[in-house]
Amino acid sequence: MKLFVKIGIAIILYVIFLIVYLPANWLVSIAPLPNNIQISGVDGTLWQGKAELVKIDQRQLEHVSWSLSPWGLLLGKANVDYQIGTRATPVNSKGYISYSFSGLYADNLRFDAPNQFLLGGARLPFRTEVNGDVSLMVSQLEQGQPWCEQLEGKLFLNATHVKNQFGEYPLGDISLGLSCLDGQVVLTTDEQANQLGLQGTITLSENNTVKVSAKIKPVNTQPQDLQKALSFLGKQDSQGYYPINYQGKIPGM
């Protein structure tokens, strides 16, 4: 009987050893990854590892590292501290993400990327080109229906420059607040957060629809081509604002 107990303990310890030191590169080699995803330079274990390069279509993520808590898995949660790139790489991100049957939770998340990374080589209407970069900072995110239960954060559009067949629009820096209202993601800006004389909200709701409710007035800091185009938005109100209203599908979804 003692022999069977010893064998049983040995088997348990062996299984624990295998799980603790499960190589991340072996897991990637057997994972049924989609054809548009390539991962190279993988090192470490499932619990703490890194990948030198992750390619998703035309997008590249460099120096991806992670730390996965095994104790969280015992409670039915995948708790991950991750880092992508550094301040010197075009795309960098850092934060804490937890996923469970109740959905996604994120804490102290930061993401920086050029607009070209987000567009991923997509062709925009009217031969539009967008330059600049995006910074996302999320203090707290809790997934809900249709999008969120809680959301606190900021979205910064930095040195944004748009060019198309109608003109050039150096829009500069735009700051938007992120919040959650009745499960919908709400982005808010005002004239203190941009140089465009723009204020209003963008609401992402169910069925991948977006609603824009905003207004804009002529100011000296606006690009000239933008000032010339304002009259196409409609009639000015008593305070000099032109309306910007739209409701429809989120572009690309």
Summary of the structure (lengths in Angstrom):
residues: 253
radius of gyration: 23.7
end to end distance: 62.9
largest distance: 91.8
contacts: 697
relative contact order: 0.07
helix: 21%
strand: 53%
